[in-house]
Every structure is written in structure tokens, then in C-alpha cells.
Amino acid sequence: MGQTTKESETIVRWKKTKPTTRRNRWWLIVMPLYLFTIFFVALPMVYLLVLSFLTRARTWGVVNEFTLDNYIRIAKPVYLNTFKESFQMAVITTAGTLLIGYPFGYFMARMSARTKSLMMLLVVIPFWTSALMRMYGWIIIFRSNGLLDKLLMGMGLTDSPQKLLYSYPAVLVGMIYSLLPFMILSIYSSTDKMDWSLVEAARDLGATRGKAFFTITMKLTLPGILSGIVLVFIPSMGLFFIADILGGGKIMLVGNLIQNQLQNGRDWPFAAALSVVLMIFTSVMIWIYRRVTGVRELEGLL
């Protein structure tokens, strides 16, 4: 009897100390993530924000003098036009990746497991090589008397070499090529989880293939579409190396403008102000995405 009482008391003490041990272990697991976020995300953003309100030194560096001139300069037509061109490039890039990526991701989700794995491997393979090397590969294709020129002349579509490299279309193709896997994977993930019985039910009730697609499939895969749009649109606003390599400096995007201010002009405060405005713009896009997806989840619950 006494032994049973001691065992009961031991079990009670163990149950009382168990939650505390779990909490301590939970902090040990989460603490590295918090430290990483503070030192490599929060502090750099605070530094960037503070730097954007400082004054550029006459020779090199910055002066600790508060100013709003860095943000006022952004309102000049030349810089506003750069933001406009970057937004236009991002919209066209997103639309292009959606037009190509949706059918690809949709039909990939309908394939057999073996073919699906093969197609997934083909989509992921570009991530195994450097993006810079892949962009230089496009130079070989777009340059005068290059692979594309010879193909077009061989098909009789052109009579002479075309100036395809260092042009807006070349930069656009590079953007779509680099960001297309993000759209494909988003569409595939959403389509693969879709309940296909709903489409079959719509077809049994007399809906045509087109109507069933737009009323059922499109709505069920909308989260994947929105995720792909965010994953493509936000990076395309800041990518600068593609415009440098395939545009030859003729296409100026916000990322190129920030790079020039850091390298050539040495105007760090203005570059920081441009970065802050770009972060605000992309944050608004993420907020809109979360609002739209949140409303759809609420509608689904109701």
C-alpha cells in the first residue's frame, strides 16, 4: 500500500514537471529562428530605414543629418518612370508565366505518378545551376547570327540577322524563363490537391468542359494562381542582373537603379530610400494577397 502511494506521488510530480520541460525545450527550438530573424531581417531593415533619412557625404559615405530629400527625389519624373517601367515589366512577366505555367502545372498534376516525378525533375533542374550562367546561355541564343537568328533565317521568316539581344523582348524572355518554375510549382501544388469528384459531378449535371473548368477548376486552383502571382511579381520588381545581361544597360528597372546608386553614384541614402519604397510596394502586394486568400477561406467555411 505504501509503495503504491509513493508511485502515485512520483507520477503526479512527473506530470507537473512535464509541461515545464516541454516549454523549455520549445524555447530551445524556436530561439535560433528568432535570433536569425532579428539579426538578419529586422536589424538590416531598421538600418536601411534609418539610412534612407540621412544625408549623402560630399566625398564618400553619409552624414548624420536628417533629411527627406531622398524620398522627395523619388517623385522626380525620371525615377517615377523607372518604377512605372518596373511595374509594367513585372505585370507582363507575371501574365506570361501564368499563361505558360497554368497549363503546364495543370496537366502535370493529371499525369501518372512516374511521369509526374519526371516532369517535376525537369522543372527543378534549372535551380541546380547558377542563374547567371543560364542568362549567359540566352546571350548565345539572342546574339546576332546566333542560334535564334539562324533558325529564323532557315525557316525563311527573316532575310538578315536581327538585333534581338540587348532589347526589351530579350529581358522579358529572361524574366519569364527565370521565374516560370515558381508559377508552375504553385499551380501544380494547388491542382494536385484538388477534389476531382467535384468536376465529375458538374459534368454529370450537364456542364460542358469549358464551364466545368471555369466554374470549378479555376476556383479551386485560385489559391495556387495567387501564390504564383506573388512569387513571380515580387522578385521581378527587383531583379537587376537579367536587365544588365540581356538588356545591356538599355533597360532600367528599380533594381538596376539601386545598384547604380550603390556602385557608381555612392549615394547610399538614396539607394536605401528606393529600397524602402520598393519594400513598401511589395508588402502591399503581399497584404492584398493575404486579404484575398483570407476572404476566400472565410467564404469556404461559410
C-alpha positions in Angstrom: 0.0 0.0 0.0 2.8 2.4 0.9 4.6 1.5 -2.3 1.6 2.3 -4.4 1.2 5.7 -2.7 4.8 6.5 -3.4 4.4 5.6 -7.1 1.3 7.7 -7.3 3.1 10.7 -5.8 6.0 10.2 -8.3 3.6 10.1 -11.3 1.9 13.3 -10.0 5.3 15.1 -9.7 6.3 13.9 -13.2 3.1 15.2 -14.7 3.6 18.6 -13.0 7.2 18.9 -14.3 6.5 17.6 -17.8 4.8 20.8 -19.2 7.7 22.9 -17.9 10.2 20.7 -19.6 8.3 20.9 -22.8 8.2 24.7 -22.6 11.9 24.9 -22.1 12.6 22.6 -25.0 10.2 24.6 -27.2 12.2 27.8 -26.5 15.4 26.0 -27.3 14.0 25.0 -30.7 12.4 28.4 -31.6 15.2 30.7 -30.2 17.6 30.2 -33.2 14.8 31.2 -35.6 14.1 34.3 -33.5 17.8 35.2 -33.4 18.2 34.7 -37.1 15.1 36.9 -37.8 16.3 39.7 -35.5 19.9 39.8 -36.7 19.4 39.1 -40.4 16.0 40.5 -41.2 14.8 43.0 -38.6 18.1 44.9 -37.9 19.0 45.3 -41.6 15.6 46.7 -42.3 15.9 49.1 -39.4 19.3 50.1 -40.6 18.0 50.6 -44.1 15.2 52.8 -42.9 17.5 54.9 -40.8 20.0 55.3 -43.6 17.2 56.5 -46.0 16.8 59.6 -43.8 20.5 60.5 -43.7 22.4 62.9 -45.9 25.0 61.8 -48.5 28.5 63.0 -47.8 30.2 65.1 -50.5 33.1 62.6 -50.9 32.1 59.2 -49.6 29.7 57.7 -47.1 26.9 59.5 -45.2 26.5 62.4 -42.8 24.3 62.0 -39.7 21.9 64.8 -40.8 18.2 64.1 -41.0 16.6 64.9 -44.4 13.6 64.0 -46.5 15.4 64.8 -49.8 16.0 61.2 -50.6 12.2 60.5 -50.8 11.5 63.8 -52.5 13.9 62.9 -55.3 11.9 59.7 -56.0 9.0 61.9 -57.0 11.0 63.2 -60.0 9.7 62.0 -63.4 12.8 60.1 -64.3 12.6 57.9 -61.1 8.8 57.6 -61.3 9.2 56.4 -64.9 11.7 53.7 -63.7 9.1 52.5 -61.2 6.5 52.6 -63.9 8.6 50.5 -66.3 9.5 48.0 -63.5 5.8 47.6 -62.7 5.0 47.1 -66.4 7.7 44.6 -66.7 6.5 42.8 -63.6 2.9 42.7 -64.8 3.9 41.4 -68.3 6.2 38.8 -66.7 3.5 37.6 -64.4 1.0 37.4 -67.2 3.4 35.4 -69.3 4.4 33.0 -66.6 0.7 32.4 -65.8 -0.3 31.7 -69.5 2.6 29.2 -69.8 2.7 27.9 -66.2 -1.0 27.2 -65.7 -1.5 24.6 -68.5 1.9 23.1 -67.6 1.1 22.7 -63.9 -2.5 21.6 -64.6 -1.6 18.8 -67.0 1.4 17.8 -64.9 -1.0 17.2 -62.0 -3.1 14.9 -64.2 -0.2 12.7 -65.3 0.7 9.3 -63.8 3.0 9.2 -60.7 6.1 8.2 -62.7 5.6 10.8 -65.4 4.8 13.4 -62.8 8.1 12.7 -61.0 10.0 13.1 -64.3 8.2 16.4 -65.1 8.9 17.7 -61.6 12.6 16.9 -62.1 12.7 18.8 -65.3 11.1 21.8 -63.7 13.5 21.8 -60.7 16.7 21.1 -62.7 17.2 24.8 -63.6 17.6 25.6 -59.9 20.7 23.3 -59.8 22.7 25.7 -62.0 23.6 29.4 -61.5 21.0 31.9 -62.8 23.9 34.0 -64.2 25.2 31.0 -66.3 21.7 30.4 -67.6 21.3 34.1 -68.6 24.7 34.0 -70.4 23.3 31.0 -72.3 20.5 33.2 -73.6 23.1 35.6 -75.0 24.3 32.8 -77.3 20.7 32.3 -78.5 19.8 36.0 -78.9 23.0 37.4 -80.3 23.4 38.4 -84.0 23.9 35.3 -86.2 23.1 33.3 -83.1 21.0 30.2 -82.7 17.7 32.0 -83.0 18.8 34.1 -85.9 19.9 31.0 -87.8 16.6 29.3 -87.0 14.5 32.2 -88.2 16.5 32.6 -91.4 16.4 28.9 -92.0 12.6 28.9 -91.8 12.5 31.9 -94.2 10.9 34.2 -91.6 13.8 36.7 -91.8 16.3 37.7 -94.5 19.1 39.1 -92.3 20.3 38.9 -88.7 18.0 40.6 -86.2 19.0 42.8 -83.3 17.4 40.6 -80.6 20.0 40.9 -77.9 20.0 44.0 -75.6 16.3 44.7 -76.2 13.1 44.8 -74.2 11.8 41.4 -75.5 15.1 39.7 -74.6 14.8 41.0 -71.0 11.2 39.9 -70.9 12.1 36.4 -72.1 14.8 36.1 -69.5 12.4 37.2 -66.7 9.8 34.7 -67.8 12.3 31.9 -68.1 13.8 32.6 -64.6 10.5 32.9 -62.7 8.4 30.3 -64.6 9.2 27.4 -62.3 7.7 29.3 -59.3 4.4 29.6 -61.2 4.4 26.0 -62.4 5.1 24.6 -58.9 2.3 26.8 -57.3 -0.3 25.7 -59.9 0.8 22.1 -59.7 0.5 22.1 -55.9 -3.0 23.5 -56.0 -4.2 21.3 -58.8 -2.8 18.1 -57.3 -4.7 18.7 -54.1 -8.0 19.4 -55.9 -11.1 17.3 -55.4 -11.7 16.0 -59.0 -15.0 14.5 -58.0 -16.5 18.0 -58.0 -15.6 18.4 -61.6 -17.0 14.9 -62.4 -20.2 15.9 -60.6 -20.5 19.1 -62.6 -20.0 17.1 -65.8 -22.7 14.6 -64.8 -25.1 17.5 -64.2 -24.7 18.7 -67.8 -21.9 21.2 -67.6 -19.6 21.4 -70.6 -15.8 21.0 -70.2 -15.3 24.7 -70.5 -18.0 25.6 -68.0 -16.8 23.0 -65.5 -13.3 24.3 -65.9 -14.1 28.0 -65.3 -16.7 27.4 -62.5 -15.0 24.5 -60.6 -11.3 24.0 -61.6 -10.4 27.7 -61.8 -12.0 28.5 -58.4 -10.4 25.5 -56.7 -6.9 26.3 -58.1 -7.2 30.1 -57.4 -5.0 29.9 -54.3 -2.2 28.4 -56.4 -2.7 31.1 -59.0 -2.5 33.8 -56.4 0.6 32.2 -54.8 2.3 32.0 -58.2 1.5 35.6 -58.9 3.0 36.8 -55.7 6.1 34.6 -56.1 6.7 35.9 -59.6 5.6 39.5 -59.4 7.6 40.5 -56.3 11.0 39.2 -57.5 10.5 40.6 -61.0 10.3 44.1 -59.5 13.8 43.8 -58.0 15.8 41.6 -60.4 18.5 43.6 -62.0 21.1 41.2 -63.3 18.7 40.0 -66.1 18.3 43.5 -67.4 22.0 44.0 -67.1 23.0 40.9 -69.0 20.2 40.7 -71.7 19.3 44.4 -71.8 22.9 45.7 -72.0 22.1 48.7 -69.7 19.4 49.9 -72.0 16.5 48.7 -69.8 16.5 50.4 -66.4 14.5 48.8 -63.7 14.3 49.7 -60.0 16.8 47.0 -59.1 19.3 48.5 -61.7 18.7 52.0 -60.3 19.5 50.8 -56.7 22.6 49.0 -58.0 23.8 52.1 -59.8 23.4 54.3 -56.8 25.4 51.9 -54.7 28.2 51.3 -57.2 28.6 54.3 -59.3 27.0 57.2 -57.5 27.9 56.1 -54.0 24.6 57.6 -52.9 23.7 55.1 -50.2 20.9 57.1 -48.6 19.0 57.5 -51.9 19.5 53.8 -52.6 18.1 53.0 -49.2 15.1 55.2 -49.9 14.5 53.4 -53.2 14.7 50.1 -51.4 12.3 51.2 -48.7 9.7 52.3 -51.3 10.2 49.0 -53.1 9.7 47.1 -49.9 6.5 49.0 -49.1 5.2 48.3 -52.6 5.9 44.6 -52.3 4.4 44.5 -48.8 1.2 46.0 -50.1 1.1 43.2 -52.7 1.5 40.6 -50.0 -1.2 42.2 -47.9 -3.6 42.2 -50.9 -2.8 38.5 -51.4 -3.4 37.7 -47.8 -6.7 39.6 -47.8 -7.9 37.9 -51.0 -6.9 34.4 -49.7 -8.4 35.1 -46.3 -11.7 36.2 -47.7 -11.8 33.0 -49.9 -11.0 30.8 -46.9 -13.8 32.6 -44.9 -16.2 32.0 -47.8 -15.3 28.4 -47.9 -16.0 28.0 -44.2 -19.4 29.7 -44.6 
